[in-house]
Amino acid sequence: MSNGCHKPSVSRRSFLAGAGVAATGVALVGEVHAAVTGDAPTVYGPGSVPLTLTVNGKARTVSIEPQVTLAELLRDQLDLTGTKIGCDRGACSACTVWLDGAPVASCMLLAVDVGSRAITTIEGLATGETLHPVQEAFIAHDAMQCGYCTPGMVMSSAALLQRIPQPTPEDIHAAISGHVCRCGTYPHIVEAVQAASMARKA
């Protein structure tokens, strides 16, 4: 007679054994790939590793642990706090910077994986005391409220104008579609980017 309980089909012992086999398989695949291609995987750590990155046109040398993201490095070690960390999982794009001119979510990229690519942050977008046209337009068109999403929005908008000097509203919406503005200033942001494109044209 059943007491209402049933024995699980997978025991803790069998689960751990299966996990061990899976981990071994992954390791073997990596070894086979290295043997076939001749590429030995780069191993960082344990502990801090030296790293030299090009940030806003300057070489910056740091010592970091391998798990540090680019966003954390920029803010915590290089004091470039214009790059914001919002969700810390690539969902809000507040941490957007450029890698070789392309916008990326810096919270989703390990600093050790940047390599020789050039990093541009919101601090490096202006030329001396002269703001980028997108920065000026955001101010003129009141395209910010709390300002937390603004650096990421500006970086993606400026990258758009590099690709498409005269973007349509649809182009702008697509460029900022991954960004979350909790204050809801999207209409002003579109206006600002359109104004910046006209200023660049003039």
Backbone as CSV, one residue per row, in Angstrom:
resi,resn,N_x,N_y,N_z,CA_x,CA_y,CA_z,C_x,C_y,C_z
1,MET,0.851,-1.201,0.000,0.000,0.000,0.000,0.884,1.248,0.000
2,SER,0.553,2.210,-0.880,1.380,3.407,-1.004,1.086,4.379,0.126
3,ASN,2.111,5.036,0.618,1.936,6.033,1.675,1.827,7.450,1.109
4,GLY,1.680,7.562,-0.234,1.548,8.873,-0.870,2.855,9.454,-1.325
5,CYS,3.975,8.830,-0.960,5.286,9.325,-1.368,5.816,8.430,-2.474
6,HIS,6.654,9.003,-3.303,7.289,8.187,-4.323,8.765,8.533,-4.383
7,LYS,9.518,7.567,-4.733,10.970,7.752,-4.802,11.330,8.531,-6.051
8,PRO,12.141,9.584,-5.950,12.512,10.350,-7.145,13.260,9.478,-8.137
9,SER,13.009,9.791,-9.433,13.624,8.979,-10.481,15.125,9.213,-10.584
10,VAL,15.591,10.364,-10.119,17.020,10.678,-10.157,17.487,10.930,-8.728
11,SER,18.442,10.133,-8.279,18.959,10.317,-6.926,20.056,11.376,-6.928
12,ARG,20.385,11.864,-5.749,21.467,12.845,-5.623,22.777,12.265,-6.130
13,ARG,23.018,10.982,-5.825,24.260,10.340,-6.255,24.344,10.268,-7.782
14,SER,23.214,9.856,-8.418,23.241,9.728,-9.877,23.329,11.096,-10.549
15,PHE,22.699,12.121,-9.920,22.789,13.469,-10.485,24.225,13.976,-10.472
16,LEU,24.907,13.816,-9.335,26.295,14.274,-9.232,27.194,13.505,-10.175
17,ALA,26.930,12.210,-10.318,27.741,11.419,-11.248,27.544,11.906,-12.677
18,GLY,26.310,12.192,-13.034,26.032,12.693,-14.378,26.664,14.046,-14.626
19,ALA,26.611,14.929,-13.608,27.218,16.249,-13.745,28.723,16.133,-13.942
20,GLY,29.338,15.187,-13.226,30.781,14.973,-13.374,31.135,14.511,-14.777
21,VAL,30.317,13.608,-15.329,30.553,13.130,-16.698,30.413,14.273,-17.691
22,ALA,29.389,15.120,-17.489,29.182,16.252,-18.395,30.358,17.217,-18.357
23,ALA,30.843,17.517,-17.149,31.973,18.445,-17.011,33.216,17.882,-17.677
24,THR,33.424,16.583,-17.517,34.575,15.938,-18.146,34.463,16.018,-19.657
25,GLY,33.227,15.830,-20.158,33.019,15.907,-21.605,33.339,17.273,-22.158
26,VAL,32.912,18.330,-21.429,33.202,19.696,-21.871,34.705,19.937,-21.901
27,ALA,35.395,19.470,-20.882,36.852,19.638,-20.829,37.525,18.928,-21.995
28,LEU,37.053,17.708,-22.310,37.641,16.951,-23.416,37.402,17.635,-24.752
29,VAL,36.200,18.211,-24.925,35.916,18.936,-26.166,36.885,20.093,-26.333
30,GLY,37.143,20.818,-25.231,38.086,21.923,-25.295,39.485,21.463,-25.656
31,GLU,39.906,20.338,-25.099,41.232,19.801,-25.397,41.325,19.348,-26.850
32,VAL,40.269,18.717,-27.357,40.276,18.280,-28.758,40.335,19.480,-29.693
33,HIS,39.542,20.549,-29.359,39.566,21.748,-30.186,40.968,22.351,-30.229
34,ALA,41.617,22.435,-29.073,42.970,22.991,-29.020,43.937,22.138,-29.826
35,ALA,43.767,20.813,-29.762,44.669,19.926,-30.493,44.486,20.063,-31.997
36,VAL,43.224,20.244,-32.443,42.933,20.337,-33.875,43.354,21.687,-34.438
37,THR,43.024,22.757,-33.729,43.293,24.101,-34.240,44.678,24.608,-33.888
38,GLY,45.289,24.026,-32.883,46.592,24.517,-32.435,46.493,25.739,-31.555
39,ASP,45.260,26.135,-31.209,45.057,27.316,-30.361,44.899,26.887,-28.912
40,ALA,45.856,27.231,-28.095,45.735,26.936,-26.666,44.879,28.015,-26.026
41,PRO,43.904,27.636,-25.210,43.056,28.653,-24.575,43.854,29.524,-23.620
42,THR,43.486,30.808,-23.585,44.135,31.728,-22.654,43.528,31.553,-21.270
43,VAL,44.363,31.359,-20.287,43.896,31.154,-18.924,44.337,32.335,-18.076
44,TYR,43.370,32.972,-17.386,43.666,34.090,-16.504,43.416,33.668,-15.058
45,GLY,44.258,34.179,-14.156,44.061,33.893,-12.744,44.677,32.561,-12.354
46,PRO,44.467,32.110,-11.123,43.723,32.855,-10.100,44.476,34.094,-9.640
47,GLY,43.755,35.010,-9.068,44.379,36.245,-8.624,44.365,37.301,-9.714
48,SER,44.890,38.462,-9.394,44.882,39.600,-10.308,45.847,39.396,-11.470
49,VAL,45.499,39.996,-12.609,46.356,39.934,-13.787,46.583,41.348,-14.300
50,PRO,47.767,41.629,-14.848,48.007,42.958,-15.415,47.293,43.089,-16.753
51,LEU,46.813,44.279,-17.045,46.042,44.501,-18.259,46.255,45.925,-18.735
52,THR,46.506,46.089,-20.033,46.634,47.420,-20.620,45.546,47.598,-21.673
53,LEU,44.743,48.638,-21.491,43.632,48.918,-22.389,43.766,50.337,-22.938
54,THR,43.194,50.553,-24.120,43.154,51.890,-24.699,41.787,52.491,-24.399
55,VAL,41.780,53.497,-23.533,40.528,54.110,-23.086,40.552,55.595,-23.423
56,ASN,39.600,56.016,-24.252,39.513,57.422,-24.674,40.841,57.918,-25.238
57,GLY,41.476,57.054,-26.022,42.693,57.431,-26.725,43.980,57.312,-25.928
58,LYS,43.900,56.846,-24.683,45.090,56.736,-23.844,45.252,55.299,-23.352
59,ALA,46.491,54.848,-23.252,46.774,53.521,-22.707,46.650,53.568,-21.190
60,ARG,45.875,52.661,-20.638,45.689,52.595,-19.186,46.047,51.187,-18.724
61,THR,46.977,51.091,-17.785,47.416,49.802,-17.264,46.850,49.604,-15.867
62,VAL,46.244,48.448,-15.667,45.607,48.136,-14.385,45.951,46.709,-13.993
63,SER,45.615,46.358,-12.764,45.721,44.979,-12.288,44.344,44.588,-11.776
64,ILE,43.734,43.589,-12.407,42.359,43.231,-12.068,42.219,41.720,-11.940
65,GLU,41.155,41.300,-11.270,40.810,39.891,-11.228,40.037,39.540,-12.494
66,PRO,40.174,38.307,-12.985,39.603,37.950,-14.284,38.094,38.120,-14.398
67,GLN,37.364,38.086,-13.296,35.906,38.167,-13.368,35.373,39.590,-13.422
68,VAL,36.239,40.591,-13.407,35.811,41.986,-13.405,35.285,42.376,-14.784
69,THR,34.099,42.977,-14.823,33.538,43.419,-16.090,34.159,44.751,-16.511
70,LEU,33.988,45.074,-17.781,34.505,46.347,-18.273,33.838,47.508,-17.549
71,ALA,32.544,47.411,-17.286,31.841,48.482,-16.571,32.432,48.699,-15.183
72,GLU,32.707,47.623,-14.476,33.283,47.726,-13.136,34.682,48.328,-13.194
73,LEU,35.465,47.920,-14.174,36.812,48.458,-14.319,36.776,49.965,-14.571
74,LEU,35.916,50.385,-15.496,35.838,51.809,-15.835,35.453,52.642,-14.618
75,ARG,34.481,52.175,-13.864,33.973,52.951,-12.737,34.874,52.860,-11.508
76,ASP,35.270,51.638,-11.154,35.930,51.419,-9.867,37.436,51.671,-9.890
77,GLN,38.085,51.415,-11.027,39.536,51.583,-11.072,39.978,52.802,-11.876
78,LEU,39.237,53.133,-12.935,39.651,54.258,-13.774,38.869,55.532,-13.464
79,ASP,37.922,55.456,-12.531,37.158,56.617,-12.076,36.382,57.285,-13.211
80,LEU,35.986,56.498,-14.203,35.164,57.001,-15.301,33.709,56.643,-14.975
81,THR,33.136,57.408,-14.073,31.826,57.057,-13.522,30.661,57.540,-14.380
82,GLY,30.955,58.138,-15.535,29.882,58.490,-16.458,29.172,57.251,-16.975
83,THR,29.893,56.147,-17.082,29.286,54.876,-17.462,28.515,54.336,-16.269
84,LYS,27.205,54.176,-16.431,26.352,53.757,-15.320,26.086,52.252,-15.382
85,ILE,25.907,51.648,-14.216,25.483,50.259,-14.126,24.057,50.258,-13.607
86,GLY,23.122,49.813,-14.456,21.722,49.790,-14.074,21.292,48.396,-13.655
87,CYS,21.014,47.559,-14.641,20.534,46.200,-14.347,21.669,45.225,-14.090
88,ASP,22.860,45.501,-14.628,24.036,44.629,-14.517,23.798,43.274,-15.184
89,ARG,22.922,43.238,-16.184,22.691,41.993,-16.914,22.377,42.242,-18.392
90,GLY,22.753,43.409,-18.911,22.607,43.687,-20.333,21.201,43.981,-20.793
91,ALA,20.288,44.324,-19.870,18.893,44.538,-20.247,18.504,46.004,-20.378
92,CYS,19.286,46.926,-19.785,18.866,48.335,-19.784,19.776,49.233,-20.614
93,SER,20.993,48.792,-20.911,21.963,49.519,-21.755,22.468,50.824,-21.160
94,ALA,22.265,51.038,-19.869,22.805,52.246,-19.234,24.328,52.282,-19.300
95,CYS,24.950,51.104,-19.379,26.416,51.004,-19.331,27.066,51.038,-20.709
96,THR,26.344,51.478,-21.722,26.854,51.423,-23.096,28.110,52.269,-23.292
97,VAL,29.124,51.660,-23.870,30.346,52.346,-24.320,30.604,51.887,-25.749
98,TRP,31.643,52.434,-26.370,32.031,51.987,-27.713,33.253,51.088,-27.636
99,LEU,33.244,50.044,-28.431,34.445,49.256,-28.721,34.716,49.394,-30.199
100,ASP,35.824,50.059,-30.533,36.135,50.366,-31.931,34.949,51.027,-32.619
101,GLY,34.267,51.920,-31.896,33.176,52.687,-32.472,31.814,52.026,-32.431
102,ALA,31.741,50.780,-31.996,30.467,50.068,-31.946,29.948,50.040,-30.511
103,PRO,28.668,50.380,-30.296,28.131,50.375,-28.931,27.988,48.969,-28.369
104,VAL,28.405,48.793,-27.118,28.287,47.507,-26.429,27.864,47.761,-24.989
105,ALA,27.220,46.759,-24.386,26.873,46.820,-22.961,28.096,46.385,-22.165
106,SER,28.733,47.317,-21.497,30.005,47.015,-20.828,29.847,46.137,-19.601
107,CYS,28.607,45.992,-19.090,28.405,45.109,-17.943,28.413,43.642,-18.351
108,MET,28.325,43.386,-19.666,28.275,42.017,-20.162,29.601,41.563,-20.765
109,LEU,30.627,42.379,-20.627,31.924,42.081,-21.231,33.003,42.067,-20.158
110,LEU,33.737,40.969,-20.075,34.861,40.920,-19.150,35.976,41.825,-19.663
111,ALA,36.589,42.560,-18.763,37.653,43.483,-19.168,38.807,42.749,-19.848
112,VAL,39.088,41.515,-19.399,40.211,40.774,-19.985,39.929,40.359,-21.425
113,ASP,38.664,40.443,-21.859,38.312,40.055,-23.227,38.322,41.215,-24.209
114,VAL,38.625,42.425,-23.741,38.603,43.594,-24.627,39.723,43.533,-25.652
115,GLY,40.896,43.090,-25.229,42.032,42.987,-26.139,42.523,44.346,-26.601
116,SER,42.795,44.464,-27.901,43.374,45.697,-28.446,42.314,46.687,-28.923
117,ARG,41.055,46.360,-28.741,39.992,47.253,-29.211,39.958,48.553,-28.403
118,ALA,39.682,49.638,-29.094,39.660,50.956,-28.454,38.335,51.174,-27.744
119,ILE,38.408,51.604,-26.489,37.229,51.875,-25.675,36.972,53.383,-25.667
120,THR,35.727,53.769,-25.930,35.329,55.169,-25.798,34.162,55.239,-24.837
121,THR,34.304,56.072,-23.799,33.228,56.267,-22.831,32.595,57.638,-23.053
122,ILE,31.559,57.929,-22.295,30.896,59.223,-22.418,31.872,60.363,-22.137
123,GLU,32.871,60.120,-21.282,33.873,61.150,-20.987,34.752,61.457,-22.194
124,GLY,34.880,60.488,-23.099,35.743,60.677,-24.266,35.010,61.131,-25.507
125,LEU,33.701,61.379,-25.394,32.922,61.746,-26.582,33.124,63.202,-26.964
126,ALA,33.269,64.066,-25.976,33.494,65.486,-26.245,34.922,65.712,-26.719
127,THR,35.145,66.848,-27.362,36.487,67.251,-27.790,36.920,68.424,-26.921
128,GLY,37.729,68.117,-25.910,38.108,69.162,-24.962,36.871,69.674,-24.243
129,GLU,36.640,70.975,-24.315,35.468,71.584,-23.682,34.269,71.627,-24.617
130,THR,34.446,71.172,-25.845,33.362,71.205,-26.828,32.581,69.906,-26.794
131,LEU,31.307,70.004,-26.487,30.473,68.820,-26.402,30.187,68.249,-27.790
132,HIS,29.920,66.966,-27.830,29.470,66.324,-29.058,28.089,66.896,-29.399
133,PRO,27.744,66.996,-30.697,26.422,67.514,-31.063,25.258,66.796,-30.383
134,VAL,25.399,65.503,-30.156,24.327,64.767,-29.477,24.212,65.225,-28.021
135,GLN,25.344,65.439,-27.371,25.305,65.926,-25.994,24.637,67.302,-25.921
136,GLU,25.002,68.188,-26.840,24.405,69.520,-26.864,22.903,69.440,-27.122
137,ALA,22.505,68.555,-28.033,21.089,68.436,-28.371,20.279,67.852,-27.220
138,PHE,20.856,66.924,-26.474,20.155,66.370,-25.314,19.864,67.468,-24.289
139,ILE,20.802,68.380,-24.130,20.594,69.493,-23.197,19.529,70.446,-23.739
140,ALA,19.656,70.810,-25.005,18.753,71.788,-25.605,17.321,71.290,-25.674
141,HIS,17.139,69.984,-25.854,15.792,69.429,-26.030,15.275,68.724,-24.778
142,ASP,15.922,68.956,-23.660,15.469,68.408,-22.380,15.234,66.898,-22.486
143,ALA,16.222,66.210,-23.044,16.092,64.775,-23.301,16.571,63.928,-22.131
144,MET,16.485,64.481,-20.940,16.898,63.731,-19.753,16.104,64.233,-18.559
145,GLN,15.889,63.357,-17.609,15.283,63.780,-16.348,16.204,63.366,-15.205
146,CYS,16.128,62.109,-14.782,17.064,61.699,-13.726,18.484,61.610,-14.274
147,GLY,18.620,61.362,-15.580,19.938,61.343,-16.212,20.673,60.028,-16.135
148,TYR,20.102,59.030,-15.461,20.852,57.786,-15.273,21.054,57.030,-16.579
149,CYS,20.048,57.047,-17.446,20.174,56.341,-18.725,20.893,57.173,-19.773
150,THR,21.080,58.461,-19.492,21.544,59.403,-20.517,22.891,59.048,-21.142
151,PRO,23.929,58.694,-20.370,25.212,58.375,-21.018,25.091,57.258,-22.042
152,GLY,24.372,56.191,-21.701,24.198,55.096,-22.646,23.401,55.515,-23.864
153,MET,22.335,56.292,-23.649,21.531,56.804,-24.759,22.379,57.657,-25.694
154,VAL,23.193,58.521,-25.127,24.043,59.404,-25.934,25.041,58.588,-26.752
155,MET,25.648,57.583,-26.133,26.641,56.773,-26.841,26.014,56.033,-28.025
156,SER,24.841,55.452,-27.829,24.189,54.741,-28.933,23.705,55.711,-30.008
157,SER,23.218,56.875,-29.589,22.742,57.871,-30.554,23.890,58.435,-31.383
158,ALA,25.022,58.695,-30.735,26.187,59.207,-31.462,26.729,58.156,-32.431
159,ALA,26.701,56.897,-32.019,27.138,55.821,-32.918,26.215,55.722,-34.123
160,LEU,24.919,55.933,-33.904,23.964,55.923,-35.020,24.320,56.988,-36.042
161,LEU,24.632,58.205,-35.574,24.961,59.285,-36.506,26.259,59.022,-37.249
162,GLN,27.131,58.212,-36.669,28.346,57.815,-37.397,27.987,56.905,-38.569
163,ARG,26.984,56.052,-38.351,26.573,55.105,-39.401,25.605,55.740,-40.389
164,ILE,24.648,56.509,-39.864,23.595,57.114,-40.688,23.517,58.593,-40.324
165,PRO,24.183,59.456,-41.079,24.232,60.879,-40.709,22.860,61.548,-40.627
166,GLN,21.902,61.117,-41.437,20.560,61.696,-41.426,19.530,60.594,-41.146
167,PRO,19.442,60.144,-39.918,18.549,59.027,-39.606,17.079,59.436,-39.586
168,THR,16.215,58.487,-39.883,14.777,58.691,-39.755,14.387,58.433,-38.296
169,PRO,13.172,58.836,-37.902,12.717,58.496,-36.539,12.755,56.994,-36.284
170,GLU,12.459,56.210,-37.321,12.512,54.749,-37.170,13.934,54.286,-36.886
171,ASP,14.914,54.893,-37.568,16.320,54.551,-37.319,16.696,54.849,-35.866
172,ILE,16.224,55.981,-35.363,16.553,56.382,-33.991,15.903,55.434,-32.987
173,HIS,14.640,55.116,-33.229,13.949,54.171,-32.336,14.683,52.832,-32.301
174,ALA,15.156,52.375,-33.458,15.874,51.099,-33.507,17.188,51.181,-32.750
175,ALA,17.882,52.325,-32.854,19.189,52.477,-32.204,19.080,52.487,-30.693
176,ILE,17.969,53.020,-30.168,17.816,53.113,-28.712,16.828,52.082,-28.176
177,SER,16.476,51.110,-28.997,15.443,50.149,-28.595,15.864,49.292,-27.410
178,GLY,17.161,49.100,-27.206,17.623,48.302,-26.073,17.810,49.098,-24.796
179,HIS,17.524,50.401,-24.852,17.726,51.274,-23.694,16.432,51.457,-22.922
180,VAL,16.544,51.475,-21.609,15.391,51.705,-20.744,15.505,53.086,-20.116
181,CYS,14.511,53.945,-20.393,14.416,55.251,-19.743,13.204,55.202,-18.837
182,ARG,13.432,55.071,-17.555,12.314,54.957,-16.611,11.544,56.267,-16.459
183,CYS,12.128,57.378,-16.898,11.435,58.659,-16.840,10.563,58.892,-18.065
184,GLY,10.738,58.083,-19.105,9.886,58.162,-20.288,10.165,59.332,-21.200
185,THR,11.426,59.724,-21.360,11.757,60.885,-22.198,12.042,60.501,-23.648
186,TYR,11.552,59.376,-24.091,11.844,58.909,-25.452,11.503,59.933,-26.541
187,PRO,10.336,60.604,-26.507,10.054,61.583,-27.570,11.103,62.695,-27.641
188,HIS,11.562,63.178,-26.484,12.575,64.231,-26.476,13.917,63.703,-26.973
189,ILE,14.193,62.445,-26.693,15.445,61.850,-27.175,15.444,61.786,-28.700
190,VAL,14.332,61.374,-29.280,14.233,61.321,-30.745,14.407,62.719,-31.326
191,GLU,13.755,63.710,-30.720,13.908,65.090,-31.184,15.360,65.549,-31.100
192,ALA,16.020,65.194,-30.014,17.406,65.616,-29.816,18.326,65.008,-30.872
193,VAL,18.141,63.730,-31.166,19.000,63.077,-32.153,18.747,63.657,-33.540
194,GLN,17.498,63.949,-33.856,17.205,64.582,-35.146,17.848,65.964,-35.229
195,ALA,17.795,66.732,-34.142,18.422,68.046,-34.114,19.936,67.937,-34.265
196,ALA,20.527,66.942,-33.619,21.979,66.737,-33.737,22.372,66.383,-35.156
197,SER,21.536,65.592,-35.828,21.853,65.225,-37.212,21.808,66.455,-38.114
198,MET,20.855,67.366,-37.866,20.774,68.586,-38.653,21.954,69.498,-38.359
199,ALA,22.380,69.566,-37.110,23.530,70.394,-36.745,24.791,69.888,-37.420
200,ARG,24.954,68.572,-37.470,26.129,68.000,-38.132,26.082,68.298,-39.620
201,LYS,24.898,68.233,-40.210,24.742,68.527,-41.634,25.105,69.967,-41.939
202,ALA,24.656,70.879,-41.059,24.947,72.301,-41.249,26.430,72.594,-41.102
